[in-house]
Amino acid sequence: MCSKTQAENLQKPKPQASASFKVTGHKPTDWDNKLLLWTGRFKKAEDIPETVSFEIVDAARNKMHVRISYVMIALTIMGCIMMVILGARHESLTSQNLEKKARWREEAAQSVYAKP
């Protein structure tokens, strides 16, 4: 039923799956170079090659995302602690705003009376 011989089947080149999925070199931008330095992947800017794999750049980006997240968590915790301390002293943003506006009114009234 098959009209092809085994020799014809063997002569056909088979596509290589690994070659089609091969990641080519990625030329890092200036921002990528800074990320690679900040994350400690390379010690100096001169050490960074012309092309790096995308996985290296992606790992550096992920590392910076994690570091930025840690900084944001720390700032949030510090802000919460500061609000608790200010709340314990019964200082609120509303009371500070009212006091500031009262001072501005007094200064405006004094400046009006000072100008003859």
N, CA, C and O atoms as a MOPAC input file, in Angstrom:
PM7 MOZYME 1SCF
protein

 N      0.79600 1    -1.18400 1     0.00000 1
 C      0.00000 1     0.00000 1     0.00000 1
 C      0.84500 1     1.25600 1     0.00000 1
 O      0.45200 1     2.28700 1    -0.54600 1
 N      1.96600 1     1.16000 1     0.59600 1
 C      2.83900 1     2.31200 1     0.63100 1
 C      3.73000 1     2.29000 1    -0.60300 1
 O      4.42800 1     1.30800 1    -0.85700 1
 N      3.70300 1     3.37400 1    -1.36500 1
 C      4.49900 1     3.41400 1    -2.58800 1
 C      5.92800 1     3.87500 1    -2.34100 1
 O      6.78800 1     3.69700 1    -3.20300 1
 N      6.19300 1     4.45600 1    -1.19300 1
 C      7.53900 1     4.93900 1    -0.88900 1
 C      8.38200 1     3.80300 1    -0.35500 1
 O      7.90100 1     2.92600 1     0.36200 1
 N      9.60500 1     3.83900 1    -0.70800 1
 C     10.52500 1     2.83000 1    -0.20000 1
 C     11.16200 1     3.31100 1     1.08700 1
 O     11.06800 1     4.48600 1     1.44300 1
 N     11.78600 1     2.42800 1     1.75200 1
 C     12.44100 1     2.79700 1     3.00400 1
 C     13.60200 1     3.74600 1     2.76100 1
 O     13.92000 1     4.55500 1     3.63300 1
 N     14.23200 1     3.67300 1     1.62300 1
 C     15.35900 1     4.55600 1     1.31300 1
 C     14.88700 1     5.99400 1     1.17000 1
 O     15.58800 1     6.91500 1     1.59000 1
 N     13.71200 1     6.20400 1     0.58300 1
 C     13.18600 1     7.56600 1     0.44300 1
 C     12.82500 1     8.14000 1     1.80400 1
 O     13.03400 1     9.32800 1     2.04900 1
 N     12.29500 1     7.32300 1     2.67800 1
 C     11.94000 1     7.79000 1     4.02400 1
 C     13.18400 1     8.17600 1     4.81500 1
 O     13.15100 1     9.12300 1     5.60000 1
 N     14.26700 1     7.45800 1     4.61500 1
 C     15.48100 1     7.75200 1     5.36200 1
 C     16.19200 1     8.99100 1     4.85400 1
 O     16.92200 1     9.62600 1     5.61500 1
 N     16.00600 1     9.35700 1     3.59300 1
 C     16.72000 1    10.49300 1     3.02200 1
 C     16.11600 1    11.83700 1     3.41700 1
 O     16.80700 1    12.85300 1     3.33500 1
 N     14.88800 1    11.88000 1     3.83100 1
 C     14.25200 1    13.14900 1     4.20200 1
 C     14.86400 1    13.68000 1     5.49100 1
 O     14.95500 1    12.95700 1     6.48300 1
 N     15.27600 1    14.92700 1     5.48000 1
 C     15.82100 1    15.47700 1     6.72300 1
 C     14.69600 1    15.74800 1     7.71600 1
 O     13.63200 1    16.24600 1     7.34900 1
 N     14.94300 1    15.41900 1     8.94700 1
 C     13.94600 1    15.62800 1     9.99700 1
 C     14.22700 1    16.95900 1    10.68200 1
 O     15.37900 1    17.28000 1    10.97100 1
 N     13.18700 1    17.72500 1    10.93900 1
 C     13.41600 1    19.00800 1    11.62300 1
 C     13.86800 1    18.77100 1    13.06000 1
 O     13.39900 1    17.85700 1    13.73800 1
 N     14.77000 1    19.60100 1    13.49500 1
 C     15.28200 1    19.48000 1    14.85300 1
 C     14.50200 1    20.42300 1    15.75200 1
 O     14.48300 1    21.63400 1    15.53200 1
 N     13.86800 1    19.86600 1    16.75300 1
 C     13.04400 1    20.65800 1    17.66500 1
 C     13.90100 1    21.58300 1    18.51700 1
 O     13.47900 1    22.69200 1    18.84400 1
 N     15.09600 1    21.13900 1    18.87700 1
 C     15.93000 1    21.94900 1    19.75800 1
 C     16.43000 1    23.21300 1    19.05400 1
 O     16.60700 1    24.25100 1    19.69200 1
 N     16.66000 1    23.12500 1    17.73400 1
 C     17.16900 1    24.28600 1    17.00900 1
 C     16.09700 1    25.36000 1    16.86800 1
 O     16.41900 1    26.54900 1    16.84900 1
 N     14.84100 1    24.96900 1    16.76900 1
 C     13.78600 1    25.96700 1    16.58500 1
 C     13.48000 1    26.71000 1    17.88100 1
 O     12.95600 1    27.82400 1    17.84500 1
 N     13.80200 1    26.10400 1    19.03000 1
 C     13.52200 1    26.75200 1    20.29900 1
 C     14.75300 1    27.37200 1    20.93100 1
 O     14.70800 1    27.82100 1    22.07700 1
 N     15.83200 1    27.40000 1    20.20400 1
 C     17.07800 1    27.94100 1    20.74400 1
 C     16.93700 1    29.45400 1    20.94900 1
 O     16.48900 1    30.17600 1    20.05800 1
 N     17.32300 1    29.90800 1    22.12200 1
 C     17.24700 1    31.32100 1    22.44000 1
 C     18.51500 1    31.99400 1    21.95000 1
 O     19.62500 1    31.59700 1    22.30300 1
 N     18.33600 1    32.99800 1    21.14800 1
 C     19.49400 1    33.71800 1    20.65400 1
 C     19.97100 1    34.71400 1    21.69800 1
 O     19.28200 1    34.96400 1    22.68700 1
 N     21.13400 1    35.27300 1    21.48100 1
 C     21.67800 1    36.24100 1    22.40900 1
 C     20.83500 1    37.50700 1    22.44700 1
 O     20.27200 1    37.92300 1    21.43500 1
 N     20.75700 1    38.10800 1    23.61600 1
 C     19.97700 1    39.32300 1    23.82700 1
 C     20.95600 1    40.46200 1    24.09100 1
 O     21.78600 1    40.37200 1    24.99600 1
 N     20.86300 1    41.52400 1    23.31000 1
 C     21.72900 1    42.67700 1    23.52400 1
 C     21.09600 1    43.53300 1    24.61900 1
 O     20.03600 1    44.11900 1    24.40200 1
 N     21.71900 1    43.61400 1    25.77500 1
 C     21.10400 1    44.35200 1    26.88400 1
 C     21.11400 1    45.86100 1    26.64300 1
 O     22.06300 1    46.41700 1    26.08800 1
 N     20.04200 1    46.49800 1    27.07200 1
 C     19.94100 1    47.94900 1    26.99000 1
 C     20.72500 1    48.56300 1    28.15000 1
 O     21.28200 1    47.84600 1    28.98200 1
 N     20.76200 1    49.89100 1    28.19800 1
 C     21.44700 1    50.57000 1    29.30500 1
 C     20.77800 1    50.21900 1    30.63200 1
 O     21.45300 1    49.99800 1    31.63700 1
 N     19.45200 1    50.17100 1    30.62300 1
 C     18.71500 1    49.84800 1    31.84200 1
 C     19.01500 1    48.41000 1    32.28000 1
 O     19.19700 1    48.14200 1    33.46700 1
 N     19.06300 1    47.48800 1    31.31100 1
 C     19.41000 1    46.10800 1    31.63600 1
 C     20.81800 1    46.01700 1    32.21100 1
 O     21.06100 1    45.25100 1    33.14300 1
 N     21.75300 1    46.80300 1    31.65400 1
 C     23.11800 1    46.81500 1    32.18100 1
 C     23.13500 1    47.28500 1    33.63300 1
 O     23.85500 1    46.72200 1    34.45700 1
 N     22.34800 1    48.31300 1    33.95200 1
 C     22.28000 1    48.79500 1    35.33700 1
 C     21.70100 1    47.72600 1    36.25000 1
 O     22.18700 1    47.52100 1    37.36200 1
 N     20.65900 1    47.04400 1    35.77500 1
 C     20.06600 1    45.98400 1    36.59200 1
 C     21.06200 1    44.84800 1    36.83400 1
 O     21.13900 1    44.30600 1    37.93600 1
 N     21.81700 1    44.49700 1    35.80100 1
 C     22.80300 1    43.42900 1    35.95300 1
 C     23.88500 1    43.82200 1    36.96100 1
 O     24.39900 1    42.96800 1    37.68400 1
 N     24.22900 1    45.10700 1    37.01000 1
 C     25.22200 1    45.57400 1    37.98300 1
 C     24.62400 1    45.62800 1    39.38600 1
 O     25.24900 1    45.17200 1    40.34400 1
 N     23.40900 1    46.18700 1    39.51600 1
 C     22.78000 1    46.34200 1    40.83200 1
 C     22.47200 1    45.00600 1    41.49200 1
 O     22.53500 1    44.88100 1    42.71500 1
 N     22.14000 1    44.00900 1    40.68000 1
 C     21.82700 1    42.70600 1    41.26100 1
 C     23.07100 1    41.88700 1    41.56100 1
 O     22.97300 1    40.81700 1    42.16200 1
 N     24.24000 1    42.37000 1    41.15500 1
 C     25.48000 1    41.69400 1    41.46700 1
 C     25.84000 1    40.58700 1    40.49100 1
 O     26.72600 1    39.78000 1    40.77500 1
 N     25.17600 1    40.53400 1    39.35400 1
 C     25.50000 1    39.51000 1    38.35300 1
 C     26.89200 1    39.76100 1    37.77400 1
 O     27.64800 1    38.82200 1    37.52500 1
 N     27.22500 1    41.04900 1    37.56100 1
 C     28.54600 1    41.43500 1    37.07500 1
 C     29.08900 1    42.52100 1    38.00100 1
 O     28.32800 1    43.31800 1    38.54900 1
 N     30.40100 1    42.54400 1    38.16900 1
 C     31.03100 1    43.49700 1    39.08600 1
 C     31.17900 1    44.88500 1    38.46800 1
 O     30.96100 1    45.89200 1    39.14200 1
 N     31.54700 1    44.93800 1    37.19300 1
 C     31.76500 1    46.21800 1    36.50900 1
 C     31.01700 1    46.21200 1    35.18900 1
 O     30.65400 1    45.15900 1    34.66400 1
 N     30.79300 1    47.41800 1    34.65800 1
 C     30.09300 1    47.53500 1    33.37800 1
 C     30.90600 1    46.93800 1    32.24400 1
 O     30.34500 1    46.47200 1    31.25100 1
 N     32.22200 1    46.95000 1    32.38600 1
 C     33.07700 1    46.38800 1    31.34800 1
 C     32.98100 1    44.86400 1    31.29800 1
 O     33.29500 1    44.26200 1    30.27200 1
 N     32.55400 1    44.23900 1    32.38300 1
 C     32.44700 1    42.78800 1    32.43500 1
 C     31.23200 1    42.25400 1    31.68200 1
 O     31.18200 1    41.06700 1    31.35900 1
 N     30.25400 1    43.11100 1    31.39800 1
 C     29.02300 1    42.66200 1    30.74000 1
 C     29.31100 1    42.41200 1    29.26600 1
 O     29.80000 1    43.30900 1    28.57900 1
 N     29.02000 1    41.21700 1    28.76400 1
 C     29.28700 1    40.93000 1    27.34900 1
 C     28.28500 1    41.63700 1    26.43300 1
 O     27.26900 1    42.16300 1    26.88500 1
 N     28.60000 1    41.63400 1    25.13400 1
 C     27.72300 1    42.27700 1    24.15000 1
 C     26.33700 1    41.64800 1    24.14100 1
 O     25.32900 1    42.35200 1    24.08500 1
 N     26.29100 1    40.32700 1    24.19700 1
 C     25.01100 1    39.62100 1    24.22000 1
 C     24.98300 1    38.69900 1    25.42000 1
 O     25.96500 1    38.02400 1    25.72900 1
 N     23.85800 1    38.68000 1    26.08300 1
 C     23.63300 1    37.78800 1    27.21300 1
 C     22.33700 1    37.04200 1    26.94900 1
 O     21.53100 1    37.46400 1    26.11900 1
 N     22.13700 1    35.95300 1    27.64000 1
 C     20.89700 1    35.21700 1    27.43900 1
 C     19.75200 1    35.96700 1    28.11800 1
 O     19.94300 1    36.70000 1    29.08900 1
 N     18.57900 1    35.75800 1    27.57700 1
 C     17.40600 1    36.44000 1    28.12100 1
 C     17.13000 1    35.98700 1    29.54700 1
 O     16.58900 1    36.74700 1    30.35100 1
 N     17.49800 1    34.75700 1    29.86000 1
 C     17.26100 1    34.24200 1    31.20600 1
 C     18.05200 1    35.03400 1    32.25300 1
 O     17.56600 1    35.25800 1    33.36200 1
 N     19.26500 1    35.45700 1    31.90000 1
 C     20.08100 1    36.23700 1    32.83700 1
 C     19.43400 1    37.59200 1    33.09900 1
 O     19.35300 1    38.03500 1    34.24500 1
 N     18.97300 1    38.25000 1    32.03300 1
 C     18.32300 1    39.55400 1    32.18900 1
 C     17.01500 1    39.39700 1    32.95900 1
 O     16.69500 1    40.22300 1    33.81400 1
 N     16.26300 1    38.34900 1    32.66200 1
 C     14.99600 1    38.11100 1    33.34400 1
 C     15.21800 1    37.83500 1    34.82400 1
 O     14.45300 1    38.30600 1    35.66600 1
 N     16.26200 1    37.07500 1    35.14600 1
 C     16.57300 1    36.80100 1    36.54900 1
 C     16.95400 1    38.08500 1    37.28000 1
 O     16.57400 1    38.27400 1    38.43600 1
 N     17.70300 1    38.96800 1    36.61900 1
 C     18.08400 1    40.24000 1    37.24200 1
 C     16.84300 1    41.10600 1    37.47800 1
 O     16.71800 1    41.74600 1    38.52200 1
 N     15.93400 1    41.12100 1    36.51000 1
 C     14.69300 1    41.89600 1    36.68500 1
 C     13.86800 1    41.34500 1    37.84200 1
 O     13.34900 1    42.11000 1    38.65500 1
 N     13.74700 1    40.03900 1    37.91700 1
 C     12.98000 1    39.43200 1    38.99900 1
 C     13.61400 1    39.73600 1    40.35500 1
 O     12.90600 1    39.98700 1    41.33000 1
 N     14.93000 1    39.71500 1    40.41800 1
 C     15.62700 1    40.01300 1    41.67400 1
 C     15.35800 1    41.46100 1    42.10400 1
 O     15.16000 1    41.73200 1    43.28900 1
 N     15.35300 1    42.39200 1    41.13300 1
 C     15.06400 1    43.78700 1    41.47200 1
 C     13.61200 1    43.95800 1    41.89500 1
 O     13.32000 1    44.74900 1    42.79200 1
 N     12.69500 1    43.22400 1    41.26000 1
 C     11.28800 1    43.29400 1    41.67500 1
 C     11.14500 1    42.86000 1    43.12900 1
 O     10.40500 1    43.47700 1    43.89600 1
 N     11.84700 1    41.80800 1    43.50200 1
 C     11.78000 1    41.32200 1    44.87500 1
 C     12.36600 1    42.35600 1    45.83100 1
 O     11.79000 1    42.62100 1    46.88700 1
 N     13.50600 1    42.94100 1    45.46900 1
 C     14.12400 1    43.95300 1    46.33700 1
 C     13.21600 1    45.17400 1    46.50700 1
 O     13.06900 1    45.69700 1    47.61100 1
 N     12.61400 1    45.61600 1    45.41600 1
 C     11.70700 1    46.76500 1    45.49400 1
 C     10.49100 1    46.42100 1    46.35100 1
 O     10.00100 1    47.26500 1    47.10100 1
 N     10.00800 1    45.19600 1    46.24500 1
 C      8.87600 1    44.76900 1    47.07100 1
 C      9.25200 1    44.79600 1    48.54700 1
 O      8.46000 1    45.22900 1    49.38400 1
 N     10.46700 1    44.33000 1    48.87000 1
 C     10.91400 1    44.37000 1    50.26600 1
 C     10.99600 1    45.80500 1    50.77900 1
 O     10.60800 1    46.07200 1    51.91600 1
 N     11.48800 1    46.71900 1    49.97300 1
 C     11.57500 1    48.12500 1    50.37800 1
 C     10.17500 1    48.68700 1    50.60400 1
 O      9.94600 1    49.41500 1    51.57000 1
 N      9.24100 1    48.35400 1    49.71900 1
 C      7.87800 1    48.85300 1    49.87100 1
 C      7.20900 1    48.28200 1    51.11700 1
 O      6.44100 1    48.97700 1    51.78300 1
 N      7.49700 1    47.01700 1    51.43600 1
 C      6.96100 1    46.42000 1    52.65500 1
 C      7.51500 1    47.14200 1    53.87600 1
 O      6.77000 1    47.44900 1    54.80700 1
 N      8.81800 1    47.41600 1    53.87700 1
 C      9.43800 1    48.11100 1    55.01100 1
 C      8.86700 1    49.52100 1    55.17200 1
 O      8.59300 1    49.95600 1    56.29000 1
 N      8.68600 1    50.23600 1    54.05100 1
 C      8.11400 1    51.58600 1    54.13000 1
 C      6.67600 1    51.55300 1    54.63800 1
 O      6.26800 1    52.43000 1    55.39800 1
 N      5.91600 1    50.56100 1    54.23000 1
 C      4.53600 1    50.43700 1    54.70300 1
 C      4.49300 1    50.17500 1    56.19400 1
 O      3.68200 1    50.76600 1    56.90700 1
 N      5.35700 1    49.29700 1    56.67200 1
 C      5.39200 1    49.00300 1    58.11200 1
 C      5.82200 1    50.23800 1    58.89100 1
 O      5.25300 1    50.53000 1    59.94300 1
 N      6.82200 1    50.97300 1    58.39100 1
 C      7.25600 1    52.20000 1    59.07200 1
 C      6.13400 1    53.23100 1    59.08600 1
 O      5.93900 1    53.91600 1    60.09000 1
 N      5.40200 1    53.34800 1    57.99800 1
 C      4.28000 1    54.28300 1    57.95500 1
 C      3.19100 1    53.90200 1    58.93500 1
 O      2.60300 1    54.77100 1    59.57900 1
 N      2.91400 1    52.61300 1    59.05700 1
 C      1.90200 1    52.16200 1    60.01600 1
 C      2.33400 1    52.46400 1    61.44800 1
 O      1.53100 1    52.92200 1    62.26100 1
 N      3.59500 1    52.20800 1    61.75100 1
 C      4.10200 1    52.49600 1    63.09700 1
 C      4.03200 1    53.98900 1    63.38100 1
 O      3.67100 1    54.39500 1    64.48500 1
 N      4.37300 1    54.80700 1    62.39200 1
 C      4.31100 1    56.25500 1    62.58100 1
 C      2.87200 1    56.71700 1    62.83200 1
 O      2.63400 1    57.58200 1    63.67400 1
 N      1.92500 1    56.14500 1    62.10600 1
 C      0.52300 1    56.52100 1    62.31400 1
 C      0.03600 1    56.08700 1    63.69800 1
 O     -0.75400 1    56.79200 1    64.32700 1
 N      0.50000 1    54.93800 1    64.17100 1
 C      0.12400 1    54.48800 1    65.51400 1
 C      0.68500 1    55.44400 1    66.55600 1
 O     -0.00900 1    55.79600 1    67.50900 1
 N      1.93400 1    55.86700 1    66.38400 1
 C      2.55100 1    56.79900 1    67.33700 1
 C      1.82300 1    58.13200 1    67.32500 1
 O      1.53500 1    58.69500 1    68.38200 1
 N      1.52200 1    58.64600 1    66.12500 1
 C      0.80300 1    59.91500 1    66.05500 1
 C     -0.60800 1    59.78800 1    66.61000 1
 O     -1.12600 1    60.72700 1    67.21300 1
 N     -1.22400 1    58.64500 1    66.41300 1
 C     -2.56700 1    58.43000 1    66.96000 1
 C     -2.55600 1    58.34400 1    68.47300 1
 O     -3.52200 1    58.75100 1    69.11800 1
 N     -1.48600 1    57.82500 1    69.05300 1
 C     -1.37500 1    57.73300 1    70.51000 1
 C     -1.23300 1    59.11500 1    71.12500 1
 O     -1.63200 1    59.32600 1    72.27100 1
 N     -0.67000 1    60.05800 1    70.38200 1
 C     -0.54100 1    61.43000 1    70.87800 1
 C     -1.76300 1    62.26600 1    70.53200 1
 O     -1.78300 1    63.47400 1    70.76600 1
 N     -2.77000 1    61.62700 1    69.98000 1
 C     -4.01000 1    62.28000 1    69.56400 1
 C     -3.75200 1    63.37100 1    68.53500 1
 O     -4.41500 1    64.40900 1    68.51900 1
 N     -2.79100 1    63.11600 1    67.69300 1
 C     -2.52600 1    64.01500 1    66.57900 1
 C     -3.05200 1    63.34000 1    65.31300 1
 O     -2.67000 1    62.21700 1    64.98300 1
 N     -3.92100 1    64.03900 1    64.62500 1
 C     -4.43000 1    63.49500 1    63.36900 1
 C     -4.14200 1    64.50800 1    62.26900 1
 O     -3.81400 1    65.66200 1    62.54200 1
 N     -4.26700 1    64.07000 1    61.04600 1
 C     -4.05900 1    64.98100 1    59.92500 1
 C     -5.10000 1    66.09500 1    59.91800 1
 O     -4.81300 1    67.22300 1    59.51600 1
 N     -6.30100 1    65.77100 1    60.36200 1
 C     -7.35000 1    66.78800 1    60.41100 1
 C     -7.00300 1    67.86900 1    61.41700 1
 O     -7.14800 1    69.05400 1    61.11900 1
 N     -6.54300 1    67.48400 1    62.61500 1
 C     -6.20800 1    68.49000 1    63.62700 1
 C     -4.99300 1    69.31600 1    63.17400 1
 O     -4.95000 1    70.52400 1    63.40400 1
 N     -4.01300 1    68.67600 1    62.53500 1
 C     -2.85700 1    69.41900 1    62.03300 1
 C     -3.28000 1    70.40400 1    60.94400 1
 O     -2.77900 1    71.52700 1    60.89400 1
 N     -4.19200 1    69.98800 1    60.07800 1
 C     -4.66400 1    70.85600 1    59.00500 1
 C     -5.43600 1    72.04100 1    59.56900 1
 O     -5.26900 1    73.16600 1    59.09600 1
 N     -6.28400 1    71.80700 1    60.58000 1
 C     -7.04400 1    72.90400 1    61.18900 1
 C     -6.11600 1    73.90000 1    61.88400 1
 O     -6.33000 1    75.11000 1    61.80200 1
 N     -5.07700 1    73.39200 1    62.57400 1
 C     -4.12500 1    74.28300 1    63.23400 1
 C     -3.35500 1    75.11800 1    62.21700 1
 O     -3.11500 1    76.30300 1    62.44700 1
 N     -2.97200 1    74.52200 1    61.11000 1
 C     -2.23700 1    75.23500 1    60.07200 1
 C     -3.11200 1    76.33400 1    59.46400 1
 O     -2.63700 1    77.45000 1    59.25000 1
 N     -4.36200 1    76.03700 1    59.18900 1
 C     -5.26100 1    77.04000 1    58.61500 1
 C     -5.54500 1    78.17000 1    59.59300 1
 O     -5.70200 1    79.32200 1    59.18900 1
 N     -5.61300 1    77.83900 1    60.89200 1
 C     -5.81300 1    78.87500 1    61.89800 1
 C     -4.60700 1    79.81000 1    61.94300 1
 O     -4.76400 1    81.02400 1    62.07000 1
 N     -3.38500 1    79.23600 1    61.83800 1
 C     -2.18900 1    80.08800 1    61.80000 1
 C     -2.18300 1    80.97700 1    60.56300 1
 O     -1.81000 1    82.14700 1    60.64500 1
 N     -2.58700 1    80.44200 1    59.43300 1
 C     -2.62700 1    81.23200 1    58.20000 1
 C     -3.62500 1    82.38000 1    58.32500 1
 O     -3.36800 1    83.48500 1    57.84600 1
 N     -4.76100 1    82.11700 1    58.96800 1
 C     -5.75400 1    83.18900 1    59.15300 1
 C     -5.21500 1    84.29400 1    60.05500 1
 O     -5.41700 1    85.48100 1    59.79700 1
 N     -4.52200 1    83.87900 1    61.12300 1
 C     -3.94200 1    84.86800 1    62.02400 1
 C     -2.88600 1    85.70500 1    61.30600 1
 O     -2.84600 1    86.92600 1    61.45700 1
 N     -2.02300 1    85.03500 1    60.51700 1
 C     -0.99900 1    85.77500 1    59.77400 1
 C     -1.62700 1    86.70400 1    58.74400 1
 O     -1.14900 1    87.82000 1    58.53900 1
 N     -2.68100 1    86.25400 1    58.10500 1
 C     -3.35900 1    87.10600 1    57.11900 1
 C     -3.99900 1    88.29900 1    57.80800 1
 O     -3.94600 1    89.41500 1    57.29000 1
 N     -4.60200 1    88.08000 1    58.96600 1
 C     -5.23400 1    89.18200 1    59.70600 1
 C     -4.17800 1    90.17400 1    60.19400 1
 O     -4.40000 1    91.38400 1    60.14100 1
 N     -3.04100 1    89.68300 1    60.66600 1
 C     -1.97700 1    90.57400 1    61.13900 1
 C     -1.39200 1    91.37500 1    59.96900 1
 O     -1.07300 1    92.55400 1    60.12600 1
 N     -1.25200 1    90.74600 1    58.80800 1
 C     -0.70300 1    91.46500 1    57.67000 1
 C     -1.67500 1    92.53300 1    57.17500 1
 O     -1.23900 1    93.57100 1    56.67800 1
 N     -2.97900 1    92.30100 1    57.30100 1
 C     -3.95600 1    93.30500 1    56.90100 1
 C     -3.91000 1    94.50800 1    57.84900 1
 O     -3.97100 1    95.65700 1    57.41200 1
 N     -3.80000 1    94.22400 1    59.16600 1
 C     -3.72200 1    95.30500 1    60.13700 1
 C     -2.39200 1    96.03300 1    60.08000 1
 O     -2.32300 1    97.21700 1    60.40800 1
 N     -1.33200 1    95.34200 1    59.66700 1
 C     -0.01500 1    95.96100 1    59.60000 1
 C      0.09600 1    96.92700 1    58.44600 1
 O      0.91500 1    97.84400 1    58.49900 1
 N     -0.69600 1    96.75700 1    57.40300 1
 C     -0.64200 1    97.64900 1    56.23600 1
 C     -1.59200 1    98.82400 1    56.44900 1
 O     -2.80800 1    98.63900 1    56.39200 1
 N     -1.07900 1   100.00900 1    56.68800 1
 C     -1.96500 1   101.18000 1    56.84400 1
 C     -2.28100 1   101.83200 1    55.51600 1
 O     -3.00900 1   102.82400 1    55.47300 1

